[in-house]
């Protein structure tokens, strides 16, 4: 009995330590619900993103997360639903780049075969002002009957930690690191936008602003609900 208690305690401590190592800029608790609303430059609602953490499993050096992601239009009609795989290893959180794909585009190809390649986006558990973060990218090939229909890629680069700021949204007030980055999207055409994102520990993105090449605001998103 004593041996079993020690074994149980050891397992508990191992999981607790792994959870502490994986405390980063995304929640790592099963059942957590995140809602983000998207707006155009004039403040008109364009859509909603809802994510639910389905499971959190132990892997060597960290944790693996299974996340259900749903995109709704401005009238709360479901556009697209997908399952994302995220993980934390050795103090670094890796976010699935499919999280940054346009749901309108994805919904149009939902019945096709898809091959995916790329590099997950990294968020170190410790951020510092002035820090440069690694690039992330994803390439997707859509096929039907073995024939290539379209390719699409998204690349995030020039990622920098600029400041530490307090941000208030409908979900509350959060202490956030302000990140800036460039995003390049290639499909039928090539488009590059600049973005500013505020992320909070154990929460994720609280606010994001996107700008065109001339620095004009084209849209923004706000965290509107967070339950864990």
Phi, psi and omega in degrees: 000316179299320180296318180295321178296318179295321179294317179296318179296319179298317179295318180298316180295323179297312179297319180297317180294321178297319179298320179295317178298332183263014174285100182227221187253043172197142180293149179232046181230126179302139179091350180298136180243131181233129177236130179232131178255141183250140184227154173276183185297337181267003178088013178274132180297129179247343180171173182224140175245130179234131180232137178231128177282112184281322182203154175228118184238149179282135174229165178304120178083004180171217186225151176243132182245141172248123188236129173270126182239126180235139178245129180242151178277187185293346179253018178065026175270131182297126178261316188202142179227137179211163177250127182253145175250123178232161182205160174235126179224125176051044175081009178239130178264132181248117182260133178298123182293346175297342178297341185253010179277147180291120182296330179297317178293314183296322181295331180286344182240018187295338182263007182260164173284140183228131171249138187233138176215157177153190182236123179297153180279130184260138171232103177299150181293339177242118177254148179223141179300132183095352182288142173255130182258158183289154177289161172223149178205160176214139175236131181233137177241123181261129184228152176222119182063032180082357181259133180289127180260315183198151172241150180216143178220150176226131179231132176246126186213177185054042182277123183224147175267117188260323188193172173243119186222155176266126183237133178248130177227178176302342180273350180136192178248133187226143171276120189232150166271134178269120180247144172238149180197166173252146177231126179248126182240126179237126171213252174288327178229169178251133181221138178235132177232156174254145184220152172236131183228139176249123183240142180243146180299135179063014179234307184109210183289125179259324180208142177221137175236137180242141184230150176280182185296342179265005178084012180272133179298130178248342179175167179207164178225150180226141172289121183250343177206140178213116181228126176221000000 
